[in-house]
């Protein structure tokens, strides 16, 4: 395969832009909305409850079968639903900007819920599109470009949105962000509808139950789920790039200033993650998804040990920069391989439903494992806490041993 031709293909550009369109809405209902409500004097308890509008992201598999079964009367099954979701999302973001946090918080919550619902719907279709439009060999690089586009969208919405809010009303900020959905809509119109060699589910009941039946009749189906749950546990406990609950308290406890954390961890770390995702995607073209999971998983564990070095050096900015560069770089590589692996485990007849289920499962460890990390860090101290995070990476690698020799004939895109 011509590497340069693949990297600069129109398929990869489409994948990146679709990732950008998916990442843009996420923080508009979290950090940006929280800042707006705080500025308007909304009670903190109400601000906290507003996080419930994010529920659609965790239960998107409930309506994914509809998107697998039904085909809109224009643009095809994937592009048609994607354009509908993006157009609705643009309207919902604009509607959120026209809401009033102080006098009509329930209307604001309703608008925010619509943003997350249509955003989750867009995620479902883009994940399915990426799996169906890219060949097995392109999945790794495609996943990394999608993840990078997603992060750029998040950065524009959160960083750009908050900067704009210092100069413009929040209502105008949301209208500007709504307009940023136009590139994604143009990409949808430009892209080609992926082929459907396996057809589509014949009924809604088939769209709901057949994906589960197809998946759980595979050899090793439960081991795949166990692997998805375990592979990123250590990274989720320690890594700032994975939104660890302990990362920022650790930096502050060591003695770093908030400015140093912002400059090194957030900004420098962001670009290290982007670079890692891109390099990981290119490596996957060379060595395959399975070998990449091994290599990147080991590097993730080693990079987590770098935090232990900081417990000895104290608030050294050069050491922090080196640790963050290595940790975020390897985390980006691991995330790309992990995302590509989940895509490869879906059958092309039920891509939207199966990927929605697997990606929802992927988020479970990040939530459940983060909950007790404060108790662990307090009881063990930072050094032993990060040692535990390194050890937590081992089960996922051990489960990876089970992949050898699996019969994956029923899966369109196996682990190589």
C-alpha positions as CSV (number, residue, x, y, z in Angstrom):
1,X,0.0,0.0,0.0
2,X,1.3,3.5,-0.9
3,X,1.5,5.2,2.5
4,X,1.7,8.8,1.1
5,X,-1.3,8.1,-1.1
6,X,-3.3,6.8,1.8
7,X,-2.4,9.6,4.2
8,X,-3.3,12.3,1.7
9,X,-6.4,10.6,0.3
10,X,-9.8,12.3,0.2
11,X,-11.2,9.6,2.5
12,X,-8.8,10.6,5.2
13,X,-9.7,14.3,4.8
14,X,-13.4,13.4,5.1
15,X,-12.6,11.3,8.2
16,X,-10.8,14.3,9.9
17,X,-13.5,16.8,9.1
18,X,-16.2,14.4,10.3
19,X,-14.2,14.1,13.6
20,X,-14.1,17.9,13.9
21,X,-17.9,18.1,13.4
22,X,-18.4,15.4,16.2
23,X,-16.0,17.0,18.6
24,X,-17.4,20.6,18.3
25,X,-20.7,20.1,20.2
26,X,-19.4,18.2,23.2
27,X,-18.1,21.0,25.4
28,X,-20.8,23.4,24.4
29,X,-23.0,21.6,26.9
30,X,-20.3,21.2,29.5
31,X,-17.5,23.8,30.2
32,X,-18.9,26.6,28.0
33,X,-22.4,26.2,29.3
34,X,-21.1,26.1,32.9
35,X,-19.2,29.3,32.4
36,X,-22.3,31.0,30.9
37,X,-24.6,29.8,33.8
38,X,-22.0,30.9,36.4
39,X,-21.7,34.3,34.8
40,X,-25.5,34.7,34.9
41,X,-25.6,33.8,38.6
42,X,-27.3,30.4,38.3
43,X,-27.1,28.4,41.5
44,X,-24.3,25.8,41.7
45,X,-26.7,23.0,42.3
46,X,-28.5,23.7,39.1
47,X,-25.2,23.9,37.2
48,X,-24.3,20.5,38.6
49,X,-27.6,19.0,37.6
50,X,-27.1,20.3,34.1
51,X,-24.5,17.5,33.5
52,X,-27.5,15.1,33.2
53,X,-28.2,16.5,29.7
54,X,-25.2,14.4,28.6
55,X,-27.1,11.1,29.1
56,X,-27.7,10.6,25.4
57,X,-23.9,10.0,24.9
58,X,-24.0,7.0,27.2
59,X,-27.3,5.4,25.9
60,X,-26.9,6.2,22.2
61,X,-27.1,2.4,21.4
62,X,-30.8,2.6,22.2
63,X,-31.7,4.4,18.9
64,X,-28.7,3.2,16.8
65,X,-30.8,0.3,15.4
66,X,-33.2,2.8,13.8
67,X,-30.3,4.4,12.0
68,X,-29.1,0.9,10.8
69,X,-32.6,-0.1,9.6
70,X,-34.1,3.1,8.1
71,X,-32.9,5.0,5.0
72,X,-33.8,8.6,4.5
73,X,-35.2,9.5,1.1
74,X,-32.1,11.4,0.1
75,X,-28.3,11.0,0.2
76,X,-28.4,7.3,1.3
77,X,-28.5,5.5,4.6
78,X,-25.4,7.0,6.2
79,X,-25.1,10.4,4.5
80,X,-28.8,11.0,4.8
81,X,-29.0,10.5,8.5
82,X,-25.7,12.3,9.0
83,X,-27.0,15.4,7.2
84,X,-30.2,15.3,9.2
85,X,-28.3,15.1,12.5
86,X,-25.9,17.9,11.5
87,X,-28.7,20.2,10.4
88,X,-30.7,19.5,13.6
89,X,-27.6,20.0,15.6
90,X,-26.8,23.4,14.1
91,X,-30.4,24.5,14.9
92,X,-30.2,23.1,18.5
93,X,-26.9,24.9,19.2
94,X,-28.4,28.2,17.9
95,X,-31.5,27.5,20.0
96,X,-29.3,26.9,23.1
97,X,-27.6,30.3,22.5
98,X,-31.0,32.0,22.3
99,X,-32.0,30.5,25.7
100,X,-31.9,32.4,29.0
101,X,-29.9,30.5,31.8
102,X,-31.3,32.7,34.6
103,X,-35.0,33.1,33.9
104,X,-35.7,30.0,31.9
105,X,-33.3,27.2,33.1
106,X,-35.6,24.4,32.1
107,X,-35.8,25.7,28.5
108,X,-32.0,25.9,28.5
109,X,-31.8,22.4,29.8
110,X,-34.2,21.2,27.0
111,X,-32.1,22.9,24.3
112,X,-28.9,21.5,25.8
113,X,-30.5,18.0,25.8
114,X,-31.3,18.4,22.1
115,X,-27.7,19.3,21.4
116,X,-26.4,16.2,23.1
117,X,-29.1,14.0,21.5
118,X,-28.3,15.1,17.9
119,X,-24.6,15.2,18.7
120,X,-24.8,11.5,19.9
121,X,-26.8,10.7,16.8
122,X,-24.1,12.3,14.6
123,X,-21.5,10.2,16.5
124,X,-23.4,7.0,15.7
125,X,-23.6,7.6,12.0
126,X,-20.0,8.9,11.6
127,X,-18.6,5.8,13.5
128,X,-20.6,3.6,11.1
129,X,-19.6,5.6,8.0
130,X,-15.9,5.4,9.0
131,X,-16.1,1.6,9.4
132,X,-17.8,1.1,6.1
133,X,-16.0,3.6,3.9
134,X,-12.4,2.6,4.9
135,X,-10.7,-0.6,4.2
136,X,-9.4,-2.8,7.0
137,X,-5.8,-1.5,6.4
138,X,-7.0,2.1,6.5
139,X,-8.9,1.8,9.8
140,X,-5.9,2.6,12.0
141,X,-5.0,5.9,10.3
142,X,-8.6,6.8,9.8
143,X,-9.3,6.3,13.5
144,X,-6.4,8.5,14.4
145,X,-7.4,11.3,12.1
146,X,-11.0,11.1,13.4
147,X,-9.7,11.4,17.0
148,X,-7.5,14.3,16.0
149,X,-10.3,16.1,14.3
150,X,-12.5,15.4,17.3
151,X,-10.0,17.0,19.6
152,X,-9.5,20.1,17.4
153,X,-13.3,20.5,17.4
154,X,-13.3,20.3,21.2
155,X,-10.5,22.8,21.5
156,X,-12.3,25.3,19.2
157,X,-15.5,25.0,21.2
158,X,-14.0,25.2,24.7
159,X,-10.9,27.3,24.3
160,X,-12.2,29.4,21.4
161,X,-15.7,29.7,22.8
162,X,-14.5,30.9,26.2
163,X,-12.1,33.4,24.6
164,X,-14.9,34.8,22.4
165,X,-17.1,35.0,25.5
166,X,-14.8,37.7,26.9
167,X,-15.6,39.9,24.0
168,X,-19.1,38.8,22.8
169,X,-22.3,37.8,24.6
170,X,-22.6,34.0,25.1
171,X,-25.7,34.0,22.8
172,X,-23.5,35.3,19.9
173,X,-20.8,32.7,20.8
174,X,-23.3,29.9,20.4
175,X,-24.5,31.2,17.1
176,X,-20.9,31.3,15.8
177,X,-20.4,27.8,17.0
178,X,-23.6,26.7,15.2
179,X,-22.1,28.1,12.0
180,X,-19.1,25.9,12.5
181,X,-21.3,22.9,11.7
182,X,-21.4,24.1,8.0
183,X,-18.0,22.5,7.1
184,X,-19.3,19.2,8.5
185,X,-22.5,19.4,6.4
186,X,-20.4,20.3,3.3
187,X,-18.2,17.3,4.0
188,X,-21.3,15.1,4.1
189,X,-22.6,16.4,0.8
190,X,-19.1,16.0,-0.8
191,X,-18.4,12.4,0.5
192,X,-19.6,9.2,-1.2
193,X,-22.1,6.9,0.3
194,X,-20.3,3.7,1.4
195,X,-21.2,0.5,-0.3
196,X,-23.5,-2.0,1.5
197,X,-22.3,-5.5,0.4
198,X,-24.1,-7.2,3.3
199,X,-27.4,-5.3,2.9
200,X,-29.4,-3.7,5.7
201,X,-31.6,-5.2,8.4
202,X,-35.0,-6.1,7.0
203,X,-37.0,-5.1,10.0
204,X,-36.5,-3.0,13.1
205,X,-36.6,-6.1,15.3
206,X,-33.8,-7.6,13.2
207,X,-31.9,-4.3,13.6
208,X,-32.2,-4.6,17.4
209,X,-31.6,-8.3,18.0
210,X,-29.5,-9.5,15.1
211,X,-26.4,-7.4,16.0
212,X,-26.4,-8.9,19.5
213,X,-27.0,-12.4,18.1
214,X,-24.3,-12.0,15.5
215,X,-21.8,-10.7,18.1
216,X,-22.4,-13.2,20.9
217,X,-22.2,-16.2,18.6
218,X,-18.6,-15.4,17.9
219,X,-15.7,-17.3,19.4
220,X,-14.3,-15.1,22.2
221,X,-17.1,-12.5,22.2
222,X,-16.9,-12.1,26.0
223,X,-13.1,-11.8,25.9
224,X,-13.5,-8.9,23.5
225,X,-15.8,-7.1,26.0
226,X,-13.4,-7.8,28.8
227,X,-10.5,-6.4,26.8
228,X,-12.5,-3.2,26.0
229,X,-13.2,-2.7,29.7
230,X,-9.6,-3.3,30.8
231,X,-7.3,-1.9,28.1
232,X,-7.3,1.7,29.1
233,X,-7.9,1.3,32.9
234,X,-4.4,2.4,34.0
235,X,-4.4,5.3,31.5
236,X,-7.9,6.4,32.7
237,X,-6.7,6.4,36.3
238,X,-3.6,8.5,35.8
239,X,-3.7,10.4,32.4
240,X,-4.7,14.0,32.1
241,X,-5.4,13.3,28.4
242,X,-8.0,10.8,29.6
243,X,-9.6,13.3,31.9
244,X,-8.3,11.6,35.1
245,X,-9.9,13.0,38.2
246,X,-6.5,12.9,40.0
247,X,-4.3,14.6,37.4
248,X,-4.8,18.2,38.3
249,X,-4.8,17.7,42.1
250,X,-1.5,15.8,41.7
251,X,0.1,18.7,39.8
252,X,-1.0,21.2,42.4
253,X,0.1,19.0,45.3
254,X,3.6,18.6,43.8
255,X,3.8,22.4,43.7
256,X,3.1,23.5,40.1
257,X,1.3,26.7,39.5
258,X,-1.9,26.9,37.6
259,X,-0.2,28.8,34.8
260,X,2.4,26.0,34.5
261,X,-0.3,23.4,34.4
262,X,-2.3,25.3,31.8
263,X,0.8,25.9,29.6
264,X,2.5,22.5,29.8
265,X,-0.3,20.0,30.6
266,X,-3.1,21.5,28.7
267,X,-1.6,23.2,25.7
268,X,1.7,21.3,25.2
269,X,0.0,18.1,26.1
270,X,-2.8,18.6,23.6
271,X,-0.3,18.8,20.7
272,X,1.6,15.8,22.0
273,X,-1.7,13.8,22.0
274,X,-2.4,14.9,18.4
275,X,1.1,13.9,17.3
276,X,0.8,10.5,19.0
277,X,-2.6,9.8,17.4
278,X,-1.2,10.6,13.9
279,X,2.0,8.6,14.4
280,X,0.0,5.7,15.8
281,X,-2.3,5.7,12.8
282,X,0.7,5.6,10.4
283,X,2.3,2.8,12.4
284,X,-0.9,0.7,12.2
285,X,-0.7,0.8,8.5
286,X,2.7,-0.8,8.8
287,X,2.3,-3.4,11.6
288,X,-1.5,-3.9,11.9
289,X,-4.0,-3.2,14.7
290,X,-3.2,-6.3,16.8
291,X,0.6,-5.6,17.0
292,X,-0.1,-1.9,17.6
293,X,-2.4,-2.7,20.6
294,X,0.5,-4.6,22.2
295,X,3.2,-2.0,21.5
296,X,1.1,1.0,22.4
297,X,-0.4,-0.7,25.5
298,X,3.1,-1.4,26.8
299,X,4.2,2.2,26.1
300,X,1.1,3.5,27.8
301,X,2.0,1.6,31.0
302,X,5.7,2.8,30.9
303,X,4.6,6.4,30.4
304,X,2.4,6.3,33.4
305,X,5.4,5.4,35.5
306,X,6.8,8.8,34.5
307,X,4.5,10.5,37.0
308,X,6.4,8.6,39.8
309,X,9.5,10.5,38.7
310,X,7.7,13.8,39.4
311,X,7.1,12.7,43.0
312,X,10.9,12.7,43.4
313,X,11.9,15.8,41.3
314,X,9.2,18.1,42.6
315,X,7.9,21.0,40.5
316,X,10.4,20.9,37.7
317,X,8.9,22.3,34.5
318,X,11.4,20.5,32.2
319,X,10.6,17.1,33.8
320,X,6.9,17.8,33.7
321,X,7.2,18.7,30.0
322,X,9.1,15.4,29.3
323,X,6.6,13.3,31.3
324,X,3.6,15.0,29.6
325,X,5.1,14.7,26.1
326,X,5.7,11.0,26.5
327,X,2.5,10.2,28.3
328,X,0.2,12.1,26.0
329,X,2.0,10.9,22.9
330,X,1.6,7.2,23.9
331,X,-2.0,7.8,25.1
332,X,-2.8,9.2,21.7
333,X,-1.2,6.2,20.0
334,X,-3.2,3.8,22.3
335,X,-6.5,5.6,21.8
336,X,-6.1,5.4,18.0
337,X,-5.4,1.6,18.1
338,X,-8.2,1.0,20.5
339,X,-10.7,2.9,18.4
340,X,-9.6,1.1,15.3
341,X,-9.9,-2.2,17.1
342,X,-13.5,-1.6,18.1
343,X,-14.4,-0.6,14.5
344,X,-12.8,-3.8,13.2
345,X,-14.9,-5.8,15.6
346,X,-18.2,-4.6,14.0
347,X,-20.1,-6.4,11.2
348,X,-20.8,-4.1,8.3
349,X,-24.5,-5.1,8.3
350,X,-24.9,-3.7,11.8
351,X,-22.1,-1.2,12.1
352,X,-24.0,1.6,13.8
353,X,-25.6,-0.6,16.5
354,X,-22.6,-2.7,17.3
355,X,-20.1,0.3,17.4
356,X,-22.5,2.3,19.6
357,X,-22.7,-0.6,22.0
358,X,-18.9,-1.1,22.1
359,X,-18.1,2.6,22.4
360,X,-20.6,3.0,25.2
361,X,-18.9,0.2,27.0
362,X,-15.5,1.9,26.5
363,X,-16.7,4.8,28.6
364,X,-17.6,2.7,31.6
365,X,-14.1,2.3,33.0
366,X,-13.4,6.0,32.7
367,X,-16.5,6.7,35.0
368,X,-16.3,3.8,37.4
369,X,-12.5,3.6,37.8
370,X,-12.2,7.3,38.4
371,X,-14.6,7.3,41.4
372,X,-12.3,5.6,43.9
373,X,-9.0,7.1,42.7
374,X,-9.2,9.8,45.4
375,X,-9.4,7.2,48.1
376,X,-6.5,5.3,46.6
377,X,-4.3,8.3,46.3
378,X,-5.0,9.4,49.8
379,X,-4.4,6.0,51.3
380,X,-1.3,5.0,49.3
381,X,0.4,8.3,48.5
382,X,1.1,9.5,45.0
383,X,4.1,7.2,44.3
384,X,2.2,4.0,45.1
385,X,-0.9,5.3,43.4
386,X,0.9,5.6,40.1
387,X,2.6,2.3,40.6
388,X,-0.9,0.8,40.9
389,X,-1.9,2.6,37.7
390,X,1.0,0.9,35.9
391,X,-0.1,-2.5,37.2
392,X,-3.7,-1.9,36.2
393,X,-2.5,-2.0,32.6
394,X,-1.4,-5.6,32.8
395,X,-4.9,-7.3,32.7
396,X,-5.7,-5.7,29.4
397,X,-2.5,-6.9,27.9
398,X,-3.0,-10.4,29.2
399,X,-6.4,-10.6,27.7
400,X,-4.9,-9.6,24.4
401,X,-3.1,-13.0,24.5
402,X,-6.5,-14.6,24.0
403,X,-6.9,-13.0,20.5
404,X,-4.4,-15.4,18.8
405,X,-6.2,-18.1,16.9
406,X,-9.7,-16.7,17.1
407,X,-12.0,-17.6,14.3
408,X,-13.1,-14.1,13.1
409,X,-14.6,-15.2,9.8
410,X,-17.9,-13.6,10.7
411,X,-16.2,-10.2,11.4
412,X,-15.5,-7.9,8.5
413,X,-12.1,-6.7,9.6
414,X,-10.2,-8.8,12.1
415,X,-7.3,-8.0,14.3
416,X,-4.2,-8.6,12.3
